[in-house]
Amino acid sequence: MFPDPPGCSFASDNAAGIHPDVVAAISAANTGHALAYGADRWTSQVEQEFNDLFGQEVSVFLTLNGTGTNILALATMLQPGESVLCTDWSHVNDDEAAAPERILSTKLIPTPSTNGKMSVDAVHARAEALGNIHHAQPGVLSLTQATEWGTTYTVDEIGELCDVAHSYGMRVHLDGARIANAVAALGKGRDGLRQMVVETGIDTMSFGGTKNGLMAAEAVIHLSPYSKQLGQHLRKQVNQLGSKMRFVAAQFLAALNEDRWLDWASHANSMAAVLHAGAVNIIGEAAGPPPAVNSMFPVLPDTVAFPLREWCFFWGWNTASSQHRWMTSWDTTEADVSRFLEGLALVVEGAEKRN
């Protein structure tokens, strides 16, 4: 019934391999000895590259995975007795096995969201707990860009949320596991990053690389002055200090060179747009809204979802609404998309005949 499956999975950008430029950078760094724990020339160079990227001096702490990166970022921001305000769909709340609560001994305050996005009204409502000794005290507002639902905050929305949070004395964390896709979607190059993060007032961010062609490479970026010694100590405590840090730094150097990180993300975004357009021709409105970044969330009956998933795997997303997630990556090709759409059409046709 089915043709051969596509050459890629549409399950997640985590399923994609490492970009060849990144592999080459790792190989090039694999020469001779270099001092461990970031005392190497690659790490020094990438710290300067991040300064240039953000257009100001920032504190950079290279890390190894997304959950650990968020833990480190929050660890550096929280004061004793404070909690973290986040959405119910945020990665820190829904996909990190309660790591913040266990490791940081803090409370997450998950808040109902709309399409994965925090609202200003929700921040005001949660801030009513401030000063009440019986309630968890929100000290950090954590936003996700792009969200787990593939939506993005506008620059103005981030700025307004930062202003409200800061008015209550909260600091603002940005979980940017897919920041490249969000910035690429804005279409303003690295100026878009500065508008989205620097000019809005984000205090600290998790800067993702692994979902965008890198291998085990993330970073915590502090946009206000921060003690490097304290950051190093906390990074060691939460198990994110790699001994051979030059190989993490080399990956970022390859990605930041000529803004290739944005090129790779732009490609993933464009492939999602092609996938969505083709799906609309087959399943109509069930394809959902056009993707903002590199993911879409079609509504599929089990008679379509199950056989299609067996042929080319993807994740179910919200069983209550029969929504699933299709995600493209830096290495998704138009041929992959065409093959997947061919399979979708065959499954839909077969399901209609059985009905």
Long-range contacts (C-beta under 8 A, 24 or more apart in sequence): 1-346, 1-350, 2-311, 2-343, 2-346, 3-339, 3-342, 3-343, 4-339, 5-311, 5-312, 5-339, 5-343, 6-312, 6-335, 6-336, 6-337, 6-339, 6-340, 6-343, 7-333, 7-335, 7-336, 7-339, 8-329, 8-331, 8-332, 8-333, 8-336, 9-312, 9-313, 9-314, 10-275, 10-312, 10-313, 10-314, 10-326, 10-327, 10-328, 10-332, 10-340, 11-313, 11-314, 11-315, 11-325, 11-327, 12-211, 12-315, 12-327, 12-329, 13-178, 13-211, 13-212, 13-268, 13-294, 13-327, 13-328, 13-329, 13-330, 14-210, 14-211, 15-329, 16-213, 16-329, 16-330, 16-331, 16-332, 17-331, 18-213, 18-214, 18-215, 19-213, 19-214, 19-254, 19-255, 19-260, 19-264, 19-330, 19-331, 21-213, 21-254, 21-255, 21-257, 21-260, 22-213, 22-214, 22-215, 22-251, 22-254, 22-255, 24-254, 25-250, 25-251, 25-253, 25-254, 26-215, 26-247, 26-250, 26-251, 28-250, 29-246, 29-247, 29-249, 29-250, 30-247, 34-246, 36-243, 36-244, 36-245, 37-241, 37-242, 37-243, 37-245, 38-62, 38-232, 38-241, 38-245, 38-249, 40-245, 40-246, 40-249, 41-246, 42-245, 42-246, 42-249, 42-250, 42-253, 43-245, 43-246, 43-248, 43-249, 45-249, 45-253, 46-249, 46-252, 46-253, 46-256, 49-252, 49-253, 49-256, 50-207, 50-219, 50-221, 50-252, 50-256, 53-190, 53-193, 53-256, 54-193, 54-194, 54-197, 54-198, 54-221, 54-223, 55-194, 55-198, 56-198, 56-223, 58-221, 58-222, 58-223, 59-221, 59-222, 59-225, 59-226, 59-228, 59-231, 60-219, 60-220, 60-221, 61-219, 61-220, 61-222, 61-231, 61-232, 61-235, 61-240, 62-217, 62-218, 62-219, 62-242, 62-245, 62-248, 62-249, 62-252, 63-218, 63-219, 63-220, 63-235, 63-240, 63-242, 63-248, 64-216, 64-217, 64-218, 64-240, 64-242, 64-248, 65-210, 65-216, 65-218, 65-240, 66-91, 66-177, 66-206, 66-208, 66-210, 66-211, 66-218, 67-91, 67-96, 67-97, 67-99, 68-218, 68-238, 68-239, 68-240, 69-206, 69-208, 69-218, 69-219, 69-220, 69-240, 70-96, 70-99, 70-100, 70-142, 70-173, 70-175, 70-206, 71-96, 71-99, 71-100, 71-103, 71-104, 71-238, 71-240, 72-220, 72-231, 72-234, 72-235, 72-238, 72-240, 73-173, 73-175, 73-204, 73-205, 73-206, 73-220, 74-100, 74-104, 74-106, 74-140, 74-142, 74-173, 75-103, 75-104, 75-234, 75-237, 75-238, 76-204, 76-220, 76-222, 76-226, 76-230, 76-231, 76-234, 77-139, 77-140, 77-171, 77-173, 77-203, 77-204, 78-104, 78-106, 78-139, 78-140, 79-139, 81-137, 81-139, 82-106, 82-137, 82-138, 82-139, 82-140, 83-107, 83-108, 83-109, 83-136, 83-137, 83-138, 83-139, 83-140, 84-108, 84-109, 84-138, 84-139, 84-140, 84-141, 84-142, 84-173, 85-109, 85-111, 85-118, 85-123, 85-126, 85-138, 85-140, 85-141, 85-142, 85-165, 85-170, 86-110, 86-111, 86-118, 86-141, 86-142, 86-144, 87-111, 87-112, 87-113, 87-116, 87-117, 87-118, 87-144, 87-147, 88-112, 88-113, 89-113, 89-116, 89-147, 89-148, 89-149, 90-116, 90-142, 90-144, 90-147, 90-148, 90-175, 91-144, 91-148, 91-175, 91-177, 92-142, 92-175, 94-148, 95-148, 103-238, 107-136, 109-136, 109-138, 113-147, 115-147, 115-149, 115-151, 116-144, 116-147, 116-148, 116-149, 116-150, 116-151, 117-147, 117-151, 117-153, 117-157, 118-143, 118-161, 120-160, 120-161, 120-164, 123-161, 123-164, 123-165, 123-168, 124-164, 127-168, 127-170, 130-168, 130-169, 138-168, 138-170, 139-169, 139-170, 139-171, 140-170, 140-171, 140-172, 140-173, 141-165, 141-170, 141-171, 141-172, 141-173, 142-172, 142-173, 142-174, 142-175, 143-172, 143-173, 143-174, 143-175, 144-174, 144-175, 144-177, 145-174, 145-175, 145-176, 145-178, 145-179, 145-182, 145-196, 146-178, 146-179, 146-181, 146-182, 146-185, 146-292, 146-293, 149-297, 150-291, 150-292, 150-293, 150-294, 150-295, 150-296, 150-297, 150-325, 151-292, 152-182, 152-185, 152-186, 152-292, 152-293, 155-186, 155-195, 155-196, 155-199, 155-200, 158-196, 158-197, 158-200, 158-202, 159-199, 159-200, 159-201, 162-200, 162-201, 162-202, 163-201, 166-201, 171-203, 171-204, 172-201, 172-202, 172-203, 172-204, 173-202, 173-203, 173-204, 173-205, 173-206, 174-202, 174-204, 174-205, 174-206, 175-205, 175-206, 176-205, 176-206, 176-207, 176-208, 177-206, 177-208, 177-210, 177-211, 177-218, 178-208, 178-211, 178-212, 178-265, 178-293, 178-294, 179-205, 179-207, 179-208, 180-208, 180-211, 180-212, 180-261, 180-262, 180-264, 180-265, 181-212, 181-265, 181-268, 181-269, 181-293, 181-294, 182-293, 183-262, 183-265, 184-262, 184-265, 184-266, 184-269, 184-293, 185-269, 185-292, 185-293, 189-259, 189-262, 190-259, 190-262, 197-223, 198-223, 209-251, 209-252, 209-255, 209-261, 212-255, 212-261, 212-264, 212-265, 212-268, 212-330, 213-255, 213-261, 213-264, 213-330, 213-331, 214-251, 214-252, 214-255, 215-251, 216-248, 217-248, 217-251, 217-252, 219-252, 264-330, 265-293, 265-294, 265-330, 267-330, 267-332, 268-293, 268-294, 268-328, 268-329, 268-330, 268-332, 269-293, 269-294, 269-328, 271-328, 271-329, 271-332, 271-333, 271-334, 271-336, 271-337, 272-296, 272-326, 272-327, 272-328, 274-334, 274-337, 275-326, 275-328, 275-337, 275-340, 275-341, 278-337, 278-338, 278-341, 279-326, 279-341, 279-344, 282-341, 282-344, 282-345, 282-348, 283-344, 283-348, 288-323, 294-327, 294-328, 294-329, 295-325, 295-326, 295-327, 295-328, 296-325, 296-326, 297-323, 297-324, 297-325, 297-326, 298-323, 298-324, 298-326, 299-323, 299-324, 300-324, 301-351, 303-351, 303-354, 303-355, 304-344, 304-347, 304-348, 304-351, 307-347, 307-350, 308-343, 308-344, 308-347, 311-343, 311-347, 312-340, 312-343
